[in-house]
Amino acid sequence: MTCEQARMEMLGETEGEEFAAHIASCEECRSEVSRICGLWQSLDLLPLEEPSSKLRDRFYEMLGAYRQGLASNPSRASRSDSGGWWRMPVWQLAAAAALLAVGMGVGYGVRGDKSRPELAQLREEVTSMRQMVALSLLQQQSASERLRGVSWAYQAEPSDREVLGALVSAVNHDASVNVRLAAVDALRRFAASPETRRAVVDALPTQTTPLVQVALIDLLVDFKDRNAADALTKLAANREVNDGVRQQARWALERLQ
């Protein structure tokens, strides 16, 4: 075992006899282990902080105010503030939700199982907030904002059909190649869904940009989706398609056999 391999073992939970033998023979790694153990022991001595009892109330007050404002002015959700994307209410709420989740999670961890239903409810609120941010940003006129929307889509639940639909729409219709490529990659999070696999197969013949075509082909190979064979065969035989794309399609057919 090398020192680099030993350092990777320190970060995981797979320390075994080989690791122990290396530590016994390497003074540098033994010193590193000692330092890390001392750090964790010091952290154990720190008192656990419990969030303020008013934290949850403040969050829901802010959420209620936002929803009330959104109801009175629906166009607000899809319009950037003149001060920049970081001042949009949806971003502020998402940040607040994330901070609240951390704070409440620590507090609930201290208090034990009695608060687990409340923690589950809080997680649902955070998940809903992430979904709202992703969907809102994916509708923006700016390509950079839509790319941020794709980034937020990575945090959505794999079962979230609304976010999945927005990503598929971006793959098929977005004017920016970069957004389409990012959306293709984000679909990996939804790989378990048959709907995702069908959408990728259906998107393949509609694409004309070689980079996006290759990204979709690679995704189908990663999915190990043999139902894509017909679409790949047609693509490989189409002389109007880029030669590199046709070659990639033939390669994919070999991998899926």
PAZAPA-4460 file (N, C-alpha, C; in steps of 0.05 Angstrom, whole numbers, plus 32768, in hexadecimal, padded with zeros to 4 digits):
% residues 257
    n_x    n_y    n_z   ca_x   ca_y   ca_z    c_x    c_y    c_z   seq   type   mol
   8011   7FE8   8000   8000   8000   8000   8011   8019   8000     1      M     A
   800B   802C   7FEE   801A   8045   7FED   800F   8059   8001     2      T     A
   801E   806F   8006   8015   8083   8018   7FFB   8090   800E     3      C     A
   7FF8   8094   7FF4   7FE0   809F   7FE8   7FC8   808D   7FED     4      E     A
   7FCC   8073   7FEA   7FB6   8061   7FEF   7FAE   8061   800D     5      Q     A
   7FC2   8064   801E   7FBD   8064   803A   7FAD   807D   8042     6      A     A
   7FB3   8094   8035   7FA4   80AC   803B   7F87   80A9   8032     7      R     A
   7F82   809B   801C   7F66   8096   8014   7F58   8085   8028     8      M     A
   7F66   8072   8034   7F5B   8060   8048   7F53   8070   8061     9      E     A
   7F63   8085   8067   7F5D   8095   807F   7F43   80A4   807B    10      M     A
   7F3B   80AA   8062   7F22   80B8   805D   7F0A   80A6   805C    11      L     A
   7F0E   808D   805B   7EF8   807A   8058   7EF5   8069   8071    12      G     A
   7EE7   8052   806D   7EE2   8040   8084   7EEB   8024   807D    13      E     A
   7F00   8022   806D   7F09   8007   8063   7F24   8000   806E    14      T     A
   7F2C   800C   8084   7F47   8006   808F   7F49   7FE9   8097    15      E     A
   7F5E   7FDC   808C   7F61   7FBF   8091   7F7E   7FB9   8099    16      G     A
   7F85   7F9F   8096   7FA0   7F96   809E   7FB6   7FA4   808D    17      E     A
   7FB1   7FA7   8073   7FC5   7FB4   8062   7FCA   7FD1   806B    18      E     A
   7FB4   7FDE   8072   7FB7   7FFA   807B   7FC7   7FFB   8096    19      F     A
   7FC0   7FE9   80A8   7FCE   7FE8   80C1   7FEB   7FE2   80BE    20      A     A
   7FF2   7FD0   80AB   800E   7FCA   80A6   801D   7FE2   809B    21      A     A
   8010   7FF1   808A   801D   8008   807E   8022   801D   8094    22      H     A
   800E   8022   80A4   8011   8036   80BA   8028   802E   80CD    23      I     A
   802A   8014   80D2   803F   800B   80E4   805B   800F   80D8    24      A     A
   805D   8010   80BD   8078   8012   80B1   807E   802E   80A6    25      S     A
   806A   8040   80A6   806E   805B   809A   806A   8070   80B0    26      C     A
   807F   807D   80B7   807E   8091   80CD   806D   80A9   80C5    27      E     A
   806F   80B2   80AB   8060   80C9   80A2   8042   80C4   80A4    28      E     A
   8039   80AD   809A   801C   80A7   809B   8013   80A2   80B8    29      C     A
   8024   8096   80C8   801D   8092   80E4   8019   80AD   80F2    30      R     A
   802A   80C0   80EC   8027   80DB   80F7   800D   80E8   80EE    31      S     A
   8006   80E4   80D4   7FED   80EF   80C9   7FD5   80E3   80D7    32      E     A
   7FD5   80C9   80DB   7FBF   80BC   80E9   7FBC   80C7   8105    33      V     A
   7FD2   80CA   8113   7FD2   80D5   812E   7FC6   80F1   812E    34      S     A
   7FCE   8101   811A   7FC4   811C   8119   7FA5   811D   8115    35      R     A
   7F9C   810C   8103   7F7F   810B   80FD   7F6F   8101   8115    36      I     A
   7F7A   80ED   8122   7F6C   80E2   813A   7F6A   80F8   814F    37      C     A
   7F80   8107   8152   7F7F   811D   8166   7F6B   8132   815F    38      G     A
   7F68   8138   8145   7F55   814B   813C   7F39   8143   8142    39      L     A
   7F32   8129   813D   7F17   811F   8142   7F12   811F   8161    40      W     A
   7F26   8118   8170   7F22   8119   818D   7F1C   8135   8197    41      Q     A
   7F2A   8149   818B   7F24   8165   8192   7F08   816D   818A    42      S     A
   7F00   8164   8173   7EE5   816B   816A   7ECF   815F   817C    43      L     A
   7ED5   8147   8187   7EC2   813A   8199   7EBD   814B   81B3    44      D     A
   7ED1   815B   81B9   7ECF   816B   81D2   7EBE   8185   81CE    45      L     A
   7EB9   818C   81B5   7EA9   81A4   81AF   7E8C   81A0   81B7    46      L     A
   7E80   81B3   81C4   7E63   81B0   81CB   7E52   81B1   81B3    47      P     A
   7E3C   81A1   81B3   7E29   81A0   819C   7E16   81B8   819F    48      L     A
   7E15   81C8   8189   7E03   81DF   8188   7DE7   81D7   8181    49      E     A
   7DD3   81E2   818E   7DB8   81DD   8187   7DAC   81F7   817C    50      E     A
   7D9E   81F5   8165   7D94   820D   8158   7D7F   821B   8169    51      P     A
   7D7C   8234   8164   7D68   8244   8173   7D4C   8239   816D    52      S     A
   7D3B   823A   8181   7D1F   8230   817E   7D0F   8242   816A    53      S     A
   7D1A   825A   8165   7D0C   826C   8152   7D14   8268   8135    54      K     A
   7D29   8256   8131   7D33   8253   8116   7D1E   8249   8102    55      L     A
   7D10   8234   810B   7CFC   8228   80F9   7CE5   823C   80F3    56      R     A
   7CDC   824B   8108   7CC7   825E   8105   7CCF   8274   80F1    57      D     A
   7CE8   827D   80F3   7CF1   8292   80E1   7CF1   8288   80C4    58      R     A
   7CF9   826F   80C0   7CFA   8264   80A5   7CDE   8263   8099    59      F     A
   7CCB   8259   80A8   7CB0   8257   809D   7CA3   8272   8099    60      Y     A
   7CAA   8286   80AA   7CA0   82A1   80A5   7CAB   82AC   808B    61      E     A
   7CC5   82A7   8085   7CD1   82B0   806C   7CC4   82A2   8055    62      M     A
   7CC0   8287   8057   7CB4   8278   8042   7C98   8281   803C    63      L     A
   7C88   8287   8051   7C6D   8291   804D   7C6D   82AC   803F    64      G     A
   7C7F   82BD   8047   7C81   82D7   803A   7C87   82D5   801D    65      A     A
   7C9A   82C3   8017   7CA1   82BF   7FFB   7C8A   82B5   7FEA    66      Y     A
   7C7C   82A1   7FF5   7C65   8295   7FE7   7C4F   82AA   7FE2    67      R     A
   7C4B   82BB   7FF7   7C36   82D0   7FF4   7C3E   82E4   7FDF    68      Q     A
   7C58   82EB   7FDE   7C61   82FD   7FCA   7C60   82F1   7FAE    69      G     A
   7C66   82D7   7FAC   7C65   82CA   7F92   7C48   82C8   7F88    70      L     A
   7C35   82C4   7F9A   7C19   82C2   7F92   7C0F   82DD   7F88    71      A     A
   7C19   82F2   7F93   7C0F   830D   7F8A   7C1E   8316   7F71    72      S     A
   7C35   830A   7F6A   7C44   8312   7F53   7C52   82F9   7F47    73      N     A
   7C44   82E8   7F38   7C4F   82CE   7F2F   7C67   82D2   7F1D    74      P     A
   7C69   82E8   7F0F   7C80   82EB   7EFD   7C9A   82EF   7F0B    75      S     A
   7C99   82F4   7F25   7CB0   82F9   7F35   7CC3   82E1   7F36    76      R     A
   7CB7   82C9   7F36   7CC8   82B1   7F38   7CDA   82AC   7F20    77      A     A
   7CD2   82B7   7F09   7CE2   82B2   7EF1   7CF1   82CB   7EE8    78      S     A
   7CF5   82DF   7EF9   7D02   82F7   7EF2   7D19   82FD   7F04    79      R     A
   7D30   8302   7EF9   7D48   8308   7F09   7D47   8324   7F15    80      S     A
   7D50   8327   7F2D   7D51   8341   7F3A   7D69   8351   7F2F    81      D     A
   7D66   836B   7F2E   7D7B   837C   7F23   7D95   837A   7F32    82      S     A
   7D94   8371   7F4B   7DAC   836E   7F5B   7DBC   8355   7F55    83      G     A
   7DB2   8343   7F44   7DC1   832B   7F3E   7DB3   8312   7F48    84      G     A
   7DBC   82FA   7F3D   7DAE   82E1   7F44   7DAE   82DA   7F61    85      W     A
   7DC3   82E3   7F6F   7DC5   82DC   7F8C   7DB1   82EA   7F9D    86      W     A
   7DA3   82FF   7F92   7D8F   830E   7FA1   7D73   8304   7F9B    87      R     A
   7D70   82F1   7F89   7D55   82E7   7F83   7D4A   82DA   7F9C    88      M     A
   7D30   82DE   7FA2   7D24   82D2   7FBA   7D27   82B4   7FBA    89      P     A
   7D24   82A7   7FA3   7D26   828A   7FA2   7D41   8280   7FAC    90      V     A
   7D56   828F   7FA5   7D71   8287   7FAE   7D74   828C   7FCC    91      W     A
   7D69   82A2   7FD5   7D6B   82A8   7FF1   7D5D   8292   8002    92      Q     A
   7D45   8289   7FF8   7D37   8275   8007   7D45   825A   8006    93      L     A
   7D51   8254   7FEF   7D5F   823B   7FED   7D77   823A   8000    94      A     A
   7D85   8251   8002   7D9C   8252   8015   7D92   8250   8031    95      A     A
   7D7C   825E   8037   7D70   825C   8052   7D68   8240   8059    96      A     A
   7D5C   8232   8045   7D53   8217   804A   7D6B   8205   8050    97      A     A
   7D80   8208   8040   7D98   81F8   8045   7DA4   81FC   8061    98      A     A
   7DA6   8216   8068   7DB1   821C   8083   7D9E   8211   8099    99      L     A
   7D85   8214   8094   7D72   8209   80A8   7D74   81EB   80AB   100      L     A
   7D78   81DE   8094   7D7A   81C0   8095   7D92   81B8   80A6   101      A     A
   7DA9   81C7   80A2   7DC1   81C0   80B1   7DBC   81C5   80CF   102      V     A
   7DB2   81DD   80D5   7DAD   81E4   80F1   7D9A   81D2   80FF   103      G     A
   7D83   81CD   80F2   7D6F   81BC   80FE   7D79   819F   8100   104      M     A
   7D89   8197   80EC   7D93   817B   80EC   7DA5   8177   8104   105      G     A
   7DB6   818B   810A   7DC7   8189   8121   7DB7   8187   813B   106      V     A
   7DA3   8199   813C   7D92   8199   8154   7D83   817F   8158   107      G     A
   7D77   8174   8142   7D68   815B   8144   7D7B   8144   814B   108      Y     A
   7D93   8145   8141   7DA6   8130   8147   7DAC   812F   8165   109      G     A
   7DAD   8147   8171   7DB2   8148   818E   7D9A   813E   819E   110      V     A
   7D82   8145   8194   7D6A   813E   81A4   7D60   8122   819F   111      R     A
   7D6A   8115   818A   7D62   80F8   8186   7D4B   80F4   8174   112      G     A
   7D3F   80DD   8176   7D2B   80D4   8163   7D10   80E3   8164   113      D     A
   7D0B   80F0   817A   7CF1   80FD   817E   7CEB   8112   8168   114      K     A
   7D01   811E   815D   7CFD   8134   814A   7CFF   812A   812D   115      S     A
   7D02   8110   8128   7D06   8106   810D   7CEF   810D   80FA   116      R     A
   7CD5   810C   8103   7CC0   8115   80F1   7CC3   8132   80E8   117      P     A
   7CCB   8143   80FA   7CD0   815F   80F3   7CE7   8162   80E0   118      E     A
   7CFC   8152   80E4   7D13   8153   80D2   7D0B   814A   80B6   119      L     A
   7CFA   8135   80B4   7CF0   812B   809A   7CE0   8141   808C   120      A     A
   7CCF   814F   809B   7CBF   8165   808F   7CD1   817B   8085   121      Q     A
   7CE6   8181   8095   7CF9   8196   808C   7D07   818E   8073   122      L     A
   7D0F   8175   8071   7D1D   816C   8059   7D0B   816E   8041   123      R     A
   7CF1   8169   8045   7CDE   816B   802F   7CDC   8188   8025   124      E     A
   7CDD   819B   8039   7CDC   81B7   8032   7CF5   81BF   8022   125      E     A
   7D0C   81B5   802A   7D26   81BC   801D   7D25   81B0   8000   126      V     A
   7D1C   8197   7FFE   7D1A   818A   7FE4   7D08   819A   7FD1   127      T     A
   7CF1   81A3   7FDB   7CDF   81B3   7FCC   7CEB   81CD   7FC3   128      S     A
   7CFB   81D9   7FD5   7D08   81F2   7FCF   7D1D   81EF   7FB9   129      M     A
   7D2C   81D9   7FBA   7D40   81D3   7FA5   7D33   81CF   7F8A   130      R     A
   7D1C   81C1   7F8B   7D0E   81BD   7F72   7D05   81D7   7F66   131      Q     A
   7CFA   81E9   7F77   7CF0   8203   7F6D   7D07   8213   7F62   132      M     A
   7D1E   8213   7F6E   7D35   8222   7F64   7D3D   8217   7F49   133      V     A
   7D40   81FC   7F47   7D48   81F0   7F2D   7D35   81F7   7F17   134      A     A
   7D1B   81F3   7F1C   7D07   81F8   7F07   7D06   8216   7EFF   135      L     A
   7D09   8227   7F13   7D08   8244   7F0D   7D20   824C   7EFC   136      S     A
   7D38   8243   7F03   7D50   824B   7EF4   7D50   823F   7ED8   137      L     A
   7D45   8228   7ED5   7D45   821B   7EBA   7D33   822A   7EA7   138      L     A
   7D22   823C   7EB1   7D11   824C   7EA0   7D1C   8268   7E9A   139      Q     A
   7D34   826E   7EA4   7D3F   8289   7EA0   7D49   828D   7E84   140      Q     A
   7D4A   82A6   7E7B   7D53   82AC   7E60   7D71   82AA   7E5E   141      Q     A
   7D80   82AF   7E73   7D9D   82AD   7E73   7DA6   8290   7E74   142      S     A
   7DB8   8289   7E62   7DC3   826E   7E61   7DD2   8267   7E7B   143      A     A
   7DE0   827B   7E86   7DEF   8276   7E9F   7DDC   826F   7EB6   144      S     A
   7DC5   827D   7EB6   7DB1   8277   7ECB   7DA6   825B   7EC7   145      E     A
   7DA1   8253   7EAE   7D97   8238   7EA9   7DAB   8223   7EB0   146      R     A
   7DC5   8229   7EAD   7DDA   8217   7EB6   7DD9   8213   7ED4   147      L     A
   7DD4   8229   7EE2   7DD1   8227   7EFF   7DB9   8216   7F06   148      R     A
   7DA4   8218   7EF6   7D8C   8207   7EFA   7D93   81EA   7EF7   149      G     A
   7DA3   81E3   7EE3   7DAC   81C8   7EE0   7DBC   81BF   7EF8   150      V     A
   7DCD   81D0   7F03   7DDD   81C9   7F1A   7DCB   81C3   7F32   151      S     A
   7DB6   81D3   7F35   7DA3   81CE   7F4B   7D94   81B4   7F47   152      W     A
   7D90   81AC   7F2D   7D82   8193   7F27   7D90   817B   7F32   153      A     A
   7DAB   817D   7F36   7DBA   8167   7F41   7DB2   8161   7F5E   154      Y     A
   7DA6   8175   7F6B   7D9E   8172   7F87   7D81   8168   7F8A   155      Q     A
   7D73   8166   7F73   7D58   815C   7F74   7D57   813E   7F7A   156      A     A
   7D40   8135   7F83   7D3C   8119   7F88   7D3B   810A   7F6E   157      E     A
   7D47   80F2   7F6D   7D47   80E2   7F53   7D2A   80DC   7F4A   158      P     A
   7D17   80DE   7F5B   7CFB   80D9   7F54   7CEC   80F2   7F4C   159      S     A
   7CF9   8109   7F4B   7CEC   8122   7F45   7CE6   8124   7F27   160      D     A
   7CCD   811F   7F1F   7CC6   811F   7F03   7CC5   813B   7EF7   161      R     A
   7CC0   814F   7F07   7CBF   816A   7EFC   7CDA   8173   7EF4   162      E     A
   7CEE   816F   7F05   7D0A   8176   7EFE   7D13   8165   7EE7   163      V     A
   7D0D   814C   7EE6   7D14   813A   7ED0   7D08   8145   7EB6   164      L     A
   7CEF   814D   7EB6   7CE3   8158   7E9E   7CF0   8172   7E95   165      G     A
   7CF8   8183   7EA8   7D06   819C   7EA1   7D21   8196   7E94   166      A     A
   7D2F   8182   7E9F   7D49   817B   7E93   7D46   8170   7E77   167      L     A
   7D32   815E   7E73   7D2D   8153   7E59   7D26   8169   7E45   168      V     A
   7D16   817C   7E4E   7D0F   8193   7E3D   7D27   81A3   7E35   169      S     A
   7D39   81A7   7E49   7D52   81B5   7E43   7D63   81A7   7E2F   170      A     A
   7D65   818C   7E31   7D75   817C   7E1E   7D69   8180   7E02   171      V     A
   7D4F   8180   7E00   7D42   8180   7DE5   7D3F   819C   7DD9   172      N     A
   7D3D   81B0   7DEA   7D35   81CA   7DDF   7D48   81E2   7DE6   173      H     A
   7D5A   81DF   7DF9   7D69   81F7   7E02   7D7B   8200   7DEB   174      D     A
   7D7D   821A   7DE8   7D8D   8226   7DD2   7DAA   8224   7DD7   175      A     A
   7DB2   8220   7DF1   7DCF   8220   7DF8   7DD9   8203   7DF8   176      S     A
   7DEE   81FE   7DE9   7DFA   81E3   7DE9   7E05   81DC   7E04   177      V     A
   7E10   81EF   7E13   7E1B   81EA   7E2D   7E05   81E1   7E41   178      N     A
   7DEE   81EE   7E3F   7DD7   81E6   7E50   7DCE   81CA   7E49   179      V     A
   7DCC   81C4   7E2F   7DC3   81AA   7E27   7DD7   8194   7E30   180      R     A
   7DF1   8199   7E2E   7E05   8186   7E37   7E03   8182   7E56   181      L     A
   7DFF   8198   7E64   7DFD   8196   7E82   7DE4   8187   7E89   182      A     A
   7DCE   818B   7E7B   7DB5   817E   7E80   7DB8   8160   7E7B   183      A     A
   7DC6   8158   7E66   7DCA   813C   7E60   7DD9   812F   7E78   184      V     A
   7DEE   813C   7E81   7DFD   8131   7E98   7DEC   812F   7EB1   185      D     A
   7DDA   8143   7EB5   7DCA   8143   7ECD   7DB5   812C   7ECD   186      A     A
   7DAF   8122   7EB5   7D9B   810C   7EB3   7DA6   80F2   7EC0   187      L     A
   7DC0   80F1   7EC4   7DCC   80D9   7ED1   7DBF   80D4   7EED   188      R     A
   7DB8   80EA   7EFA   7DAC   80E8   7F15   7D91   80D9   7F14   189      R     A
   7D85   80DA   7EFD   7D6A   80CE   7EFA   7D6B   80B3   7EEA   190      F     A
   7D83   80A7   7EEB   7D88   808F   7EDA   7D75   8078   7EE1   191      A     A
   7D6B   8076   7EF9   7D5A   805F   7F01   7D3F   8061   7EF5   192      A     A
   7D37   8077   7EEA   7D1C   807B   7EDF   7D1B   8072   7EC2   193      S     A
   7D08   8060   7EBC   7D04   8058   7E9F   7CFD   8070   7E8E   194      P     A
   7CEF   8083   7E9A   7CE8   809B   7E8B   7D00   80AA   7E82   195      E     A
   7D15   80AB   7E92   7D2E   80B8   7E8A   7D3B   80AA   7E72   196      T     A
   7D3C   8090   7E73   7D48   8080   7E5D   7D39   8085   7E43   197      R     A
   7D1E   8084   7E45   7D0E   8089   7E2C   7D13   80A5   7E21   198      R     A
   7D15   80B9   7E33   7D19   80D4   7E2B   7D34   80D8   7E1D   199      A     A
   7D49   80CA   7E27   7D63   80CC   7E1B   7D63   80C0   7DFF   200      V     A
   7D57   80A8   7DFD   7D55   809B   7DE2   7D45   80AC   7DCF   201      V     A
   7D2F   80B8   7DD8   7D1F   80C9   7DC6   7D2E   80E3   7DBE   202      D     A
   7D3F   80ED   7DD0   7D4E   8106   7DCA   7D64   8102   7DB5   203      A     A
   7D6E   80E9   7DB4   7D86   80E4   7DA3   7D82   80EC   7D86   204      L     A
   7D6C   80E3   7D78   7D69   80EA   7D5C   7D62   8107   7D57   205      P     A
   7D5A   8116   7D6B   7D52   8132   7D67   7D69   8145   7D6A   206      T     A
   7D80   813C   7D74   7D97   814D   7D78   7DA7   8150   7D5F   207      Q     A
   7DB2   8168   7D5A   7DC3   816D   7D43   7DDF   8175   7D4B   208      T     A
   7DE4   817A   7D64   7DFE   8183   7D6D   7E0E   816A   7D75   209      T     A
   7E25   8165   7D68   7E35   814D   7D6E   7E3C   814A   7D8B   210      P     A
   7E43   815F   7D99   7E4A   815D   7DB5   7E33   8152   7DC6   211      L     A
   7E1B   815B   7DC1   7E04   8152   7DD0   7DFD   8135   7DC8   212      V     A
   7E00   812F   7DAE   7DFA   8114   7DA5   7E0D   8100   7DB3   213      Q     A
   7E27   8106   7DB4   7E3A   80F5   7DC1   7E34   80F2   7DDF   214      V     A
   7E2D   8108   7DEB   7E26   8107   7E08   7E0E   80F5   7E0D   215      A     A
   7DFA   80F6   7DFC   7DE3   80E5   7DFF   7DEA   80C7   7DFA   216      L     A
   7DFB   80C2   7DE6   7E04   80A7   7DE1   7E13   809C   7DF9   217      I     A
   7E25   80AC   7E04   7E34   80A3   7E1C   7E21   809D   7E33   218      D     A
   7E0D   80AE   7E36   7DF9   80AA   7E4C   7DEA   8090   7E48   219      L     A
   7DE3   8089   7E30   7DD5   8070   7E2B   7DE6   8058   7E31   220      L     A
   7E00   805B   7E2B   7E13   8045   7E32   7E15   8042   7E50   221      V     A
   7E16   8059   7E5E   7E17   8058   7E7C   7DFE   804B   7E87   222      D     A
   7DE7   8051   7E7A   7DCE   8046   7E83   7DCC   8028   7E7D   223      F     A
   7DDE   801F   7E6A   7DDC   8002   7E61   7DC1   7FFC   7E55   224      K     A
   7DB6   8010   7E46   7D9B   800E   7E3C   7D9B   8001   7E20   225      D     A
   7D95   7FE7   7E1F   7D95   7FD8   7E06   7D7D   7FE1   7DF4   226      R     A
   7D69   7FED   7E00   7D53   7FF7   7DF0   7D5B   800E   7DDD   227      N     A
   7D73   8018   7DE1   7D7D   802E   7DD0   7D8A   8024   7DB7   228      A     A
   7D8B   800A   7DB3   7D99   7FFE   7D9C   7D8E   8008   7D81   229      A     A
   7D73   800A   7D7E   7D67   8012   7D65   7D6F   802F   7D5E   230      D     A
   7D6D   8041   7D72   7D74   805D   7D6E   7D91   8060   7D67   231      A     A
   7DA2   8051   7D74   7DBF   8052   7D6F   7DC6   8047   7D53   232      L     A
   7DB8   8032   7D4B   7DBD   8026   7D30   7DB6   803A   7D1A   233      T     A
   7D9F   8047   7D1D   7D96   805B   7D0A   7DAA   8072   7D09   234      K     A
   7DB4   807A   7D20   7DC7   8091   7D21   7DE1   8089   7D13   235      L     A
   7DEA   8071   7D18   7E03   8067   7D0D   7E02   8065   7CEE   236      A     A
   7DEA   8060   7CE4   7DE6   805C   7CC7   7DDF   8076   7CB8   237      A     A
   7DDA   808B   7CC7   7DD2   80A4   7CBB   7DEB   80B4   7CB1   238      N     A
   7DEE   80B5   7C96   7E06   80C2   7C8B   7E06   80E0   7C8E   239      R     A
   7DF0   80EC   7C96   7DEF   8109   7C9B   7DF9   8110   7CB7   240      E     A
   7DFD   80FC   7CC7   7E06   8101   7CE2   7E25   8103   7CE3   241      V     A
   7E30   8112   7CF4   7E4C   8115   7CF8   7E5A   80FA   7CFA   242      N     A
   7E71   80F6   7CED   7E7F   80DD   7CED   7E87   80D4   7D09   243      D     A
   7E8F   80E7   7D19   7E97   80E0   7D34   7E7F   80D6   7D45   244      G     A
   7E68   80E2   7D40   7E50   80D9   7D4E   7E48   80BD   7D45   245      V     A
   7E4A   80B8   7D2B   7E43   809D   7D20   7E56   8088   7D2C   246      R     A
   7E70   808F   7D2E   7E83   807D   7D3A   7E7D   8077   7D57   247      Q     A
   7E75   808C   7D65   7E6E   8089   7D81   7E55   8078   7D84   248      Q     A
   7E42   807A   7D72   7E2A   806A   7D72   7E30   804D   7D6E   249      A     A
   7E43   8047   7D5B   7E4B   802B   7D57   7E59   8020   7D6F   250      R     A
   7E6A   8030   7D7C   7E77   8028   7D94   7E63   8021   7DAA   251      W     A
   7E4F   8032   7DAC   7E3A   802E   7DC1   7E2B   8014   7DBC   252      A     A
   7E25   800E   7DA2   7E17   7FF5   7D9C   7E28   7FDD   7DA4   253      L     A
   7E42   7FDE   7DA1   7E53   7FC8   7DA9   7E52   7FC5   7DC8   254      E     A
   7E52   7FDB   7DD6   7E52   7FDA   7DF3   7E38   7FCF   7DFE   255      R     A
   7E22   7FD4   7DF0   7E07   7FCC   7DFA   7DFF   7FB0   7DF1   256      L     A
   7E10   7FA3   7DE2   7E09   7F87   7DD9   7E0B   7F73   7DF0   257      Q     A
***
